[in-house]
Amino acid sequence: MGGGYTQSPGGFASPALSQGGEKKGRTRTTQIIPCTVSQLMSASQSDEAFRVGDVEVAQVTIVGIIRSTDKSMTNIQYKVDDMTSAPMDVKQWVDTEDPSVDGNVLPPGTYVKISGNLRSFQNNRSVVAFSVRPLEDMNEITSHMLEVVQAHMVLGKPRSSDQPGQSASVLMQPAGSMAGIVGGGYAGACDMVNNGLSANQNQVLSLIRGCPDPRGISIHDLKMRLGNLSMAVIKQVVEFLSNEGHIFSTIDEDHFKSTDCDE
């Protein structure tokens, strides 16, 4: 084992610590790093290298919902939203000469797991994807959130003042690699678990939980962001979530907040 570990496919591995001529303290990873969009957008950059906190990242995975698509002869461009930041630009190249490469366009409203390389061109960051896969189970959202937290705790540079038993305090650090988790819709404090909810119910609940407005999110905003669902379905889901105690109305009967994330 050597103190390291390897996650399931699409996960991450233990860090390959610097040796020889590399600068002391530099940390590289040998596999894909789970991240949130806000972490990628706020990552520091030096030349072609990106750092999330103390971890240098290149290949990453994100999980989110497709907001828009645009296909050309050579590529498919998605905007993917994980509720932690503005939607991320994702580009997937299409190999017209290889029929085995899937060139199908996934529609807006599809939850996906994306693996690819973080790139920056003219100050615009994007992920060049080598895999865009629809989620088979909404539990993958929860799994990804936990992998993000675990990856950046394990791979991040340990603080000299850290003592055994203090690992929980790292989760509360508002700076560095954890900022994108604590500050966004993927906030670990929410502990987003499915509890038997359907895909539609999880989509609505995820948006309500991710809304930073103290007044909550309106049902009309939900409809705008969930173009794949009808207003009738959204109202039915909202009523169910309210009756089950997951959400509550705020300034009127059309604005809702999550009870789980209420401070």
Buried (B, 14 or more C-beta within 10 A) or exposed (E): EEEEEEBEEBBBBBBEEEEEEEEEEBBBBEBBBBBBBBBBBBBEEEEEBBBBBBBBBBBBBBBBBBBEBEBEEEBBBBBBBBBBBEBBBBBBEBEEEEEEEEBEBBEBBBBBBBBBBBBEEEEEBBBBBEBBBEBEEBEBBBBBBBBBBBBBBBBBBEEEEEEEEEEEEBEEBEEBBBBBBBBBBBBBEBEBBBEEBEEBBBBBBBBBBBBEEEEBBBBEBBBEBBEEBEEEBBBBBBEBBBEBEBBBBBEEEBBBBBBBBEE
